Amino acid sequence: MQVLPGETSMAALKDIIARDYGTPAVVIDLDIVTHNIARLQAACEARGLENRPHIKTHKSPELAAMQREAGAAGITCQKLGEAEIMADAGFDDILISYNLIGEEKIARLAALIPRARIIVAADNPVAVDAYAEAAKRAGKPLEVIIECDTGRKRAGVESVADAIALAERIKASPQLRFAGFMLYNPEDAVAQTQAFLDEALAGIRGLGLEASIISTGGTPNLSNLGRIRGTTEHRAGTYIFNDRMMLACGAAELADCALHVYTTVVSRAGPERGILDAGSKTLTSDIGGLDGHGLIREFPQARIARFAEEHGFLDLSASSRKPAIGDVVRVIPNHVCVVVNMVDRLIAVRGDEVVGEIPVAARGRIV
């Protein structure tokens, strides 16, 4: 492929990645990562909010430490296994934003509670009762926040009455402490979320309770940061790297994309098609509602049309420039979080220099 003016250093970096690590390789630019971390921290501070970044995107104590050093007040984990990895690394303020149910998790949670400040989320009585049992075994009270659904139709109580009933159940347990509410509202549902929250807060005050935490979430909701009155913190994860979904929703620009999959064109069997050595085992089949499976920086009109496990099928019909066999290209994934979970390490660069590797320590911690 012809190297255009200004691309010499990038071509050299691609050569180093391909020679020393092979492709496909998942590469992060720490300069962009640092910028993204600082920008979100400043946005939270400007609105009087604590920043509790979600580590499910990077799954790395090293990157979580960068977020903490920039001012993050705590971290968010989606699964108990992630929280265990982060506690092992010395993190001592951890929100687990997912219902934990079953004896296996009760036992592990009981072991984790004495090691850090642990806050758990619940949207049902079964989870609340599980938390009470874990706290009893640990001999230490456990903070619980109630997850509320205000339109996303994922997890969370759908009615204020259910939220208040759960708060009352938490209050009735000597092992538990009511901490507040957790929200992940649709980006266009600020008003209805505010109404839900206001009514829920009035309801818990009737029980003699106060919410010390009102936690909002999501990188797509950064445009709504601080717009819900009463919010105390925000949980964002994808912002640290960004991806094609964040480009599509307006939460990021190309310059904010810190992670690329470096992949080699290994076949050009036809004039309008080609094959990448990154397939579903690298870029994953999560398209995030978008067309194609990633944005190729060097050939933005090329389309990653479909996958086999180790094959990325290129449709080059709309691309005036076409890659040659052996070309290394950079792909912004549709959904970065699932891509990170496919690899053991991230190759770290600053500009055009490789500076090391970062282990994905919580990779595969889905339990």
Protein Blocks (a to p, Z undefined) as FASTA:
>chain_A
ZZdehilmmmmmmmmmmmmnopadddddfklmmmmmmmmmmmmmmnopacdddfklnopa
klmmmmmmnopabdcdfbfklmmmmmmnopabdcdfbdcedjklmmmmmmmmmmpccddd
dfbfklmmmmmmmmmmnopacdddddddehlopaddfbfklmmmmmmmmmmpmkbccfbd
cddddfklmmmmmmmmmmmmmmmmmnopacfbdcdedjklmmmgokaghiabdcdfklmn
opaklmmnopacfklpmbdcddddfbdfbfkbccdfbdfklnopaenopgcjbdcfklmm
bccfbccfklccddfklpmbacdehiacddddfblmlmmmmpfbdcddehjacfbdcddf
kgoiaZZ
